[in-house]
Amino acid sequence: MTKPVVIVVGADKGGVGKTTVSRTLLDYFNTNNVQTRAFDTESPRGTLKRFHPEMTEIVDMTATADQMKIFDTLNSGLSVTVIDARAGLLSPALASLRDIGFLDAARSGQITFAVFHILGSSIASRDEIAETASFMTGATYFLVKNFMNDTQFFQWDESTYNSYFHRIKNATELTIPKLNEMAYEQVEVASVPFVNFVANKGRHADAANHSFVLRGYFRHWLANVWREYDRINLTDLAGAKSVTRGGEK
């Protein structure tokens, strides 16, 4: 039986692009033929589900019954579970995972666990890192700087940088580059996965009429994001081999 993989994408601050990163992960795994499911914790309406409705279920991660939907079904046959944690839920979610014994299972090697911590631009992210890192024993910790909306990150001096990054075992930095604003707005309106937009397809893989120029911007951006995922050997988490090239198969 394949060891289940759980990836939590979150932050304790809103507006940092958590769902955007989750969408790139789902497209990346699907393109690499990794069986994946997702949980959208923006209950009750959801955000991730709008773009990936077939593979996403909306849950309230603070509710025991919904926690059971996620963690009692890890051996369902799908390799990867992506959890898009709503704003402010990352630390409480990790605390819940500790309380139910999930983090112990990860430490003992029963489950592969990774956290994509999307950093905000304020100095408060330092405290988020310190708090989240306390849960990361046995997990793979990715610190993600998302420049997609032209975020200007604070500059830390070298001693501060070392104290918050280098002391965290297995922490890896990732960068999500800036995306053309019109391209992002168009894919939001289309409500389709990123790969569908690039391939000029609609929600059901039917032919669409998306802008050639905006698709070009998006293809270039997605290729750079996936290059970051290839760099960290993300598919190795699920025991798969990367086949991504230039944002497309």
DRENDO-1510 file (C-alpha; in Angstrom, 1 decimal, always signed):
<recs>
REC; n; res; u; v; w
REC; 1; MET; +0.0; +0.0; +0.0 .
REC; 2; THR; +1.3; +3.5; -1.0 .
REC; 3; LYS; +2.1; +5.7; +2.0 .
REC; 4; PRO; -0.5; +8.5; +2.1 .
REC; 5; VAL; +0.8; +12.1; +1.5 .
REC; 6; VAL; -0.9; +15.1; +3.1 .
REC; 7; ILE; +0.0; +18.6; +2.1 .
REC; 8; VAL; -1.4; +21.6; +4.0 .
REC; 9; VAL; -1.3; +25.0; +2.3 .
REC; 10; GLY; -2.0; +27.9; +4.6 .
REC; 11; ALA; -1.0; +31.0; +6.6 .
REC; 12; ASP; -2.3; +32.9; +9.6 .
REC; 13; LYS; -2.8; +35.9; +7.4 .
REC; 14; GLY; -5.4; +36.4; +4.7 .
REC; 15; GLY; -4.7; +37.7; +1.2 .
REC; 16; VAL; -1.4; +36.0; +0.6 .
REC; 17; GLY; -2.4; +33.7; -2.2 .
REC; 18; LYS; -3.0; +30.3; -0.4 .
REC; 19; THR; -5.6; +29.1; -2.8 .
REC; 20; THR; -3.6; +30.2; -5.8 .
REC; 21; VAL; -0.7; +28.0; -4.6 .
REC; 22; SER; -3.1; +25.1; -4.0 .
REC; 23; ARG; -4.4; +25.4; -7.5 .
REC; 24; THR; -0.9; +25.2; -8.9 .
REC; 25; LEU; -0.2; +22.1; -6.8 .
REC; 26; LEU; -3.4; +20.3; -8.1 .
REC; 27; ASP; -2.5; +21.1; -11.7 .
REC; 28; TYR; +1.1; +20.0; -11.2 .
REC; 29; PHE; +0.2; +16.7; -9.6 .
REC; 30; ASN; -2.5; +16.0; -12.2 .
REC; 31; THR; -0.1; +16.8; -15.1 .
REC; 32; ASN; +2.4; +14.4; -13.5 .
REC; 33; ASN; -0.3; +11.7; -13.2 .
REC; 34; VAL; -0.4; +11.7; -9.4 .
REC; 35; GLN; -3.8; +10.8; -8.1 .
REC; 36; THR; -4.9; +13.7; -5.9 .
REC; 37; ARG; -7.8; +14.9; -3.9 .
REC; 38; ALA; -8.4; +18.2; -2.2 .
REC; 39; PHE; -10.2; +19.7; +0.7 .
REC; 40; ASP; -11.4; +23.3; +0.7 .
REC; 41; THR; -11.7; +24.7; +4.3 .
REC; 42; GLU; -13.4; +28.0; +3.2 .
REC; 43; SER; -16.7; +26.6; +4.6 .
REC; 44; PRO; -19.5; +26.9; +3.6 .
REC; 45; ARG; -19.0; +28.4; +0.2 .
REC; 46; GLY; -15.5; +27.4; -0.7 .
REC; 47; THR; -12.9; +28.9; -3.1 .
REC; 48; LEU; -10.7; +26.1; -4.4 .
REC; 49; LYS; -13.8; +24.0; -5.3 .
REC; 50; ARG; -14.9; +26.6; -7.9 .
REC; 51; PHE; -11.8; +25.8; -10.0 .
REC; 52; HIS; -11.5; +22.0; -9.2 .
REC; 53; PRO; -15.0; +20.9; -8.4 .
REC; 54; GLU; -14.6; +17.2; -9.3 .
REC; 55; MET; -11.7; +16.6; -6.9 .
REC; 56; THR; -12.5; +19.1; -4.1 .
REC; 57; GLU; -14.7; +18.8; -1.1 .
REC; 58; ILE; -15.6; +21.7; +1.2 .
REC; 59; VAL; -15.1; +20.9; +4.9 .
REC; 60; ASP; -15.0; +22.7; +8.2 .
REC; 61; MET; -11.6; +21.6; +9.6 .
REC; 62; THR; -12.6; +22.6; +13.1 .
REC; 63; ALA; -15.4; +20.1; +13.1 .
REC; 64; THR; -14.6; +16.6; +14.3 .
REC; 65; ALA; -16.9; +15.0; +11.6 .
REC; 66; ASP; -15.1; +16.8; +8.8 .
REC; 67; GLN; -11.7; +15.9; +10.3 .
REC; 68; MET; -12.8; +12.3; +10.0 .
REC; 69; LYS; -13.7; +12.8; +6.3 .
REC; 70; ILE; -10.2; +13.8; +5.7 .
REC; 71; PHE; -8.0; +11.7; +7.9 .
REC; 72; ASP; -10.0; +8.5; +8.3 .
REC; 73; THR; -9.9; +8.2; +4.5 .
REC; 74; LEU; -6.2; +8.7; +3.8 .
REC; 75; ASN; -5.9; +5.1; +2.6 .
REC; 76; SER; -8.6; +5.6; +0.0 .
REC; 77; GLY; -6.2; +4.8; -2.8 .
REC; 78; LEU; -5.4; +8.4; -3.8 .
REC; 79; SER; -1.8; +9.3; -3.3 .
REC; 80; VAL; -1.9; +12.9; -2.3 .
REC; 81; THR; -4.4; +14.9; -0.2 .
REC; 82; VAL; -4.1; +18.7; -0.5 .
REC; 83; ILE; -5.8; +20.8; +2.2 .
REC; 84; ASP; -6.3; +24.5; +1.4 .
REC; 85; ALA; -6.5; +26.0; +4.9 .
REC; 86; ARG; -8.5; +29.2; +5.2 .
REC; 87; ALA; -6.9; +32.4; +6.6 .
REC; 88; GLY; -6.1; +32.1; +10.2 .
REC; 89; LEU; -6.5; +28.4; +10.4 .
REC; 90; LEU; -3.0; +27.2; +9.9 .
REC; 91; SER; -1.8; +27.2; +13.5 .
REC; 92; PRO; -5.1; +25.8; +14.9 .
REC; 93; ALA; -5.1; +23.1; +12.2 .
REC; 94; LEU; -1.6; +22.0; +13.1 .
REC; 95; ALA; -2.6; +21.9; +16.8 .
REC; 96; SER; -5.6; +19.7; +15.9 .
REC; 97; LEU; -3.3; +17.4; +13.9 .
REC; 98; ARG; -1.1; +17.1; +17.0 .
REC; 99; ASP; -4.1; +16.3; +19.2 .
REC; 100; ILE; -5.4; +13.5; +17.0 .
REC; 101; GLY; -2.0; +11.9; +16.7 .
REC; 102; PHE; -1.5; +12.7; +13.1 .
REC; 103; LEU; +1.9; +14.5; +13.7 .
REC; 104; ASP; +3.1; +11.4; +15.7 .
REC; 105; ALA; +2.1; +9.2; +12.7 .
REC; 106; ALA; +4.1; +11.5; +10.4 .
REC; 107; ARG; +7.1; +11.4; +12.7 .
REC; 108; SER; +7.0; +7.6; +12.8 .
REC; 109; GLY; +7.0; +7.4; +9.0 .
REC; 110; GLN; +3.4; +6.2; +8.5 .
REC; 111; ILE; +2.4; +9.3; +6.6 .
REC; 112; THR; +4.3; +11.8; +4.5 .
REC; 113; PHE; +3.4; +15.3; +5.7 .
REC; 114; ALA; +4.3; +18.6; +4.1 .
REC; 115; VAL; +3.3; +22.2; +4.9 .
REC; 116; PHE; +3.4; +25.0; +2.3 .
REC; 117; HIS; +3.4; +28.1; +4.5 .
REC; 118; ILE; +2.5; +31.2; +2.4 .
REC; 119; LEU; +4.3; +34.2; +3.9 .
REC; 120; GLY; +2.9; +37.6; +4.2 .
REC; 121; SER; +4.8; +40.8; +3.5 .
REC; 122; SER; +4.7; +42.1; +7.1 .
REC; 123; ILE; +7.1; +41.5; +9.9 .
REC; 124; ALA; +4.4; +39.5; +11.7 .
REC; 125; SER; +5.3; +36.5; +9.4 .
REC; 126; ARG; +8.4; +36.0; +11.6 .
REC; 127; ASP; +6.2; +35.0; +14.5 .
REC; 128; GLU; +4.1; +32.8; +12.2 .
REC; 129; ILE; +7.2; +30.9; +11.1 .
REC; 130; ALA; +8.4; +30.4; +14.7 .
REC; 131; GLU; +4.9; +29.1; +15.8 .
REC; 132; THR; +4.5; +26.8; +12.8 .
REC; 133; ALA; +8.0; +25.4; +13.0 .
REC; 134; SER; +7.2; +24.0; +16.4 .
REC; 135; PHE; +4.9; +21.5; +14.7 .
REC; 136; MET; +7.3; +20.6; +11.9 .
REC; 137; THR; +9.2; +17.7; +13.4 .
REC; 138; GLY; +8.8; +14.8; +11.0 .
REC; 139; ALA; +7.3; +17.1; +8.3 .
REC; 140; THR; +8.7; +18.8; +5.2 .
REC; 141; TYR; +8.3; +22.6; +5.6 .
REC; 142; PHE; +8.1; +24.9; +2.6 .
REC; 143; LEU; +8.3; +28.6; +3.2 .
REC; 144; VAL; +6.6; +30.3; +0.1 .
REC; 145; LYS; +7.1; +33.9; -0.9 .
REC; 146; ASN; +4.3; +34.7; -3.3 .
REC; 147; PHE; +5.1; +37.7; -5.5 .
REC; 148; MET; +2.1; +37.0; -7.8 .
REC; 149; ASN; +0.3; +40.2; -6.9 .
REC; 150; ASP; +3.6; +42.2; -6.8 .
REC; 151; THR; +4.0; +41.8; -3.0 .
REC; 152; GLN; +6.9; +43.7; -1.6 .
REC; 153; PHE; +8.5; +41.5; +1.1 .
REC; 154; PHE; +10.2; +43.1; +4.1 .
REC; 155; GLN; +14.0; +42.8; +4.1 .
REC; 156; TRP; +15.5; +40.9; +7.1 .
REC; 157; ASP; +19.0; +41.5; +8.1 .
REC; 158; GLU; +21.3; +38.4; +8.0 .
REC; 159; SER; +21.0; +37.6; +11.7 .
REC; 160; THR; +17.2; +37.7; +11.7 .
REC; 161; TYR; +17.1; +35.7; +8.5 .
REC; 162; ASN; +19.3; +33.0; +10.1 .
REC; 163; SER; +17.3; +32.9; +13.3 .
REC; 164; TYR; +14.0; +32.3; +11.5 .
REC; 165; PHE; +15.0; +30.2; +8.5 .
REC; 166; HIS; +18.3; +28.3; +9.0 .
REC; 167; ARG; +17.3; +27.0; +12.4 .
REC; 168; ILE; +14.3; +25.1; +11.0 .
REC; 169; LYS; +15.2; +21.6; +10.0 .
REC; 170; ASN; +14.1; +20.6; +6.5 .
REC; 171; ALA; +12.8; +24.1; +5.7 .
REC; 172; THR; +12.9; +25.0; +2.0 .
REC; 173; GLU; +12.2; +28.3; +0.4 .
REC; 174; LEU; +10.0; +28.6; -2.7 .
REC; 175; THR; +9.3; +31.6; -4.8 .
REC; 176; ILE; +6.0; +32.2; -6.8 .
REC; 177; PRO; +6.8; +34.9; -9.4 .
REC; 178; LYS; +4.6; +37.8; -10.3 .
REC; 179; LEU; +1.9; +37.2; -12.9 .
REC; 180; ASN; +0.4; +39.6; -15.4 .
REC; 181; GLU; -2.7; +41.1; -13.7 .
REC; 182; MET; -4.9; +40.8; -16.7 .
REC; 183; ALA; -4.0; +37.2; -17.2 .
REC; 184; TYR; -4.9; +36.4; -13.6 .
REC; 185; GLU; -8.2; +38.3; -13.8 .
REC; 186; GLN; -9.2; +36.5; -17.0 .
REC; 187; VAL; -8.6; +33.0; -15.5 .
REC; 188; GLU; -10.6; +34.1; -12.5 .
REC; 189; VAL; -13.5; +35.0; -14.7 .
REC; 190; ALA; -13.2; +31.8; -16.7 .
REC; 191; SER; -13.3; +29.7; -13.4 .
REC; 192; VAL; -11.1; +27.0; -14.9 .
REC; 193; PRO; -7.9; +25.2; -13.8 .
REC; 194; PHE; -4.7; +27.0; -14.8 .
REC; 195; VAL; -3.8; +24.2; -17.2 .
REC; 196; ASN; -7.2; +24.5; -19.0 .
REC; 197; PHE; -6.7; +28.2; -19.5 .
REC; 198; VAL; -3.2; +27.6; -21.0 .
REC; 199; ALA; -4.6; +24.9; -23.3 .
REC; 200; ASN; -7.5; +27.2; -24.3 .
REC; 201; LYS; -10.1; +24.9; -22.8 .
REC; 202; GLY; -13.2; +25.4; -20.8 .
REC; 203; ARG; -14.3; +23.9; -17.5 .
REC; 204; HIS; -15.2; +20.6; -19.1 .
REC; 205; ALA; -12.1; +20.5; -21.4 .
REC; 206; ASP; -14.3; +21.9; -24.2 .
REC; 207; ALA; -12.8; +24.4; -26.7 .
REC; 208; ALA; -12.6; +28.0; -25.4 .
REC; 209; ASN; -11.6; +31.4; -26.8 .
REC; 210; HIS; -9.2; +32.7; -24.2 .
REC; 211; SER; -6.8; +35.4; -25.3 .
REC; 212; PHE; -3.6; +34.1; -27.0 .
REC; 213; VAL; -1.6; +36.9; -25.3 .
REC; 214; LEU; -2.9; +36.2; -21.8 .
REC; 215; ARG; -2.5; +32.5; -22.3 .
REC; 216; GLY; +1.1; +33.1; -23.2 .
REC; 217; TYR; +1.7; +35.1; -20.0 .
REC; 218; PHE; +0.1; +32.4; -18.0 .
REC; 219; ARG; +2.1; +29.6; -19.7 .
REC; 220; HIS; +5.3; +31.4; -18.9 .
REC; 221; TRP; +4.3; +32.0; -15.3 .
REC; 222; LEU; +3.1; +28.5; -14.7 .
REC; 223; ALA; +6.3; +27.0; -16.2 .
REC; 224; ASN; +8.3; +29.1; -13.7 .
REC; 225; VAL; +6.2; +27.9; -10.8 .
REC; 226; TRP; +6.5; +24.2; -11.8 .
REC; 227; ARG; +10.2; +24.7; -12.3 .
REC; 228; GLU; +10.3; +25.5; -8.6 .
REC; 229; TYR; +8.3; +22.4; -7.8 .
REC; 230; ASP; +10.7; +20.3; -10.0 .
REC; 231; ARG; +13.6; +21.9; -8.2 .
REC; 232; ILE; +12.4; +20.6; -4.8 .
REC; 233; ASN; +11.5; +17.2; -6.3 .
REC; 234; LEU; +7.9; +17.6; -5.3 .
REC; 235; THR; +6.7; +14.5; -7.1 .
REC; 236; ASP; +9.1; +12.4; -5.0 .
REC; 237; LEU; +6.7; +12.9; -2.1 .
REC; 238; ALA; +4.2; +10.7; -3.9 .
REC; 239; GLY; +6.8; +8.4; -5.4 .
REC; 240; ALA; +6.2; +9.7; -8.9 .
REC; 241; LYS; +8.5; +11.1; -11.7 .
REC; 242; SER; +8.1; +14.6; -13.0 .
REC; 243; VAL; +7.0; +14.9; -16.6 .
REC; 244; THR; +6.2; +18.7; -16.6 .
REC; 245; ARG; +7.7; +20.9; -19.2 .
REC; 246; GLY; +7.0; +24.5; -19.8 .
REC; 247; GLY; +3.7; +24.5; -17.9 .
REC; 248; GLU; +2.2; +21.8; -20.1 .
REC; 249; LYS; +2.6; +18.1; -20.7 .
</recs>
